[in-house]
Amino acid sequence: MDFDFPLRKIIHVDMDAFYASVEQHDNPELKGKPVAVGGGSKRGVVSAASYEARRFGVKSAMPGFTAKKNCPDLIFVKPRFDRYKEVSQEVRKIFFEYTDLVEPLSLDEAYLDVTENKKGNPSATLIAQEIREKILEKTGLTASAGISINKFIAKVASDYNKPNGQKTVNPEEVIQFLEDLDIRKFYGVGKVTAQKMYQLGIFTGKDLKEKTKEFLDANFGKSGSHYYNVVRGIHLSEVKAERIPKSVGAERTFSENLSSEIFMLEKLENIAEELERRLKKSKIAGKTITLKIKYSDFTLQTRSKTLPYFIAEKALILETARELLYQSPMQNSVRLLGISLANLNTEKKNNPKPKIEETVSVQLKFDF
């Protein structure tokens, strides 16, 4: 099939069970055992689970007590984010050997546009293979990859042969691949949306493709156009080489609920100190401070104030957070507090996009 838009060569690289794999690599005694990062305390939550743990149904965002119930032999390990960041930077150095068009999504995954690349290699499939081999050689960790004509399909494809595998969806295979795809595999379709699609008789990409744009708009609002396009292989979002944060924040979940503003002020001071550290490290300041409060019944409340000047200092952050705290009385005891800073001084900076030379046009001989 021919496409009436420029084709790109996009790779989505996703590290396999990243946090847990780093822990197993650094501590050989954990190899081959079910490991969960985080989650060990009374209110802990699993940040990541090794593949051995996943076989028992342990997964990220699961409460620690549920994970332990599913897998009695589960070993909890405290997260070491500085170490994960260190490994992530090693991996990114490898990416930049091939292209400057790298868009990190998190510490453990990124998009790469290799339409034009530093190696002059026409095959995105071979580039992905090389990258995965270098990651293994330099970090001792495995990664999986998806390769296709746009970010959406590459992201979906990277899950296909996990762990330690890759899948290429060539241009001539795109439509069939999307039509055969289980609707739950469509990136961005969560449990609630999938259930709604089931009720509407949509179980596969082919079912989705049979629905009109008007039908999808009526049932899924703004997302309707997105679903209409992606199932036809249309996803024009470019790989953005520099993602500028719109806000910077810090938060804490407490082992015991806080029942008084006095106790909360002490915690806010620590949070403001951490936020100041992050801001100064990134050389960022902002004007809008938001206080986040999660109560013991899990209701969430935010309160914000915009200042006429940029700030990054702990004292000014804390002063505004204190003002926001006393803005209205507590509704219940508090289990989480957070402070974030938005309206940043980065928003006015010019960020020219690295220019891709002419993207390759519509041909099935497009070498993947």
Secondary structure, DSSP 4 states (H G I P E B T S, - for coil): ---SS----EEEEEETTHHHHHHHHH-GGGTTS-EEEE--STT-BEEEE-HHHHTTT--TT-BHHHHHHH-TT-EEE---HHHHHHHHHHHHHHHHTT-S-EEEEETTEEEEE-SS-TT----HHHHHHHHHHHHHHHHS--EEEEEESSHHHHHHHTTTT-SS-EEE--GGGHHHHHHHSBGGGSTT--HHHHHHHHHTT--BHHHHHTS-HHHHHHHHTTHHHHHHHHTTT---PPP-S----SEEEEEEEEEEEE-SHHHHHHHHHHHHHHHHHHHHHHT--EEEEEEEEEETT--EEEEEEEEEEEE--HHHHHHHHHHHHTTS--SS-EEEEEEEEEEETTTTS--PPPPP-SPP-S-TT---
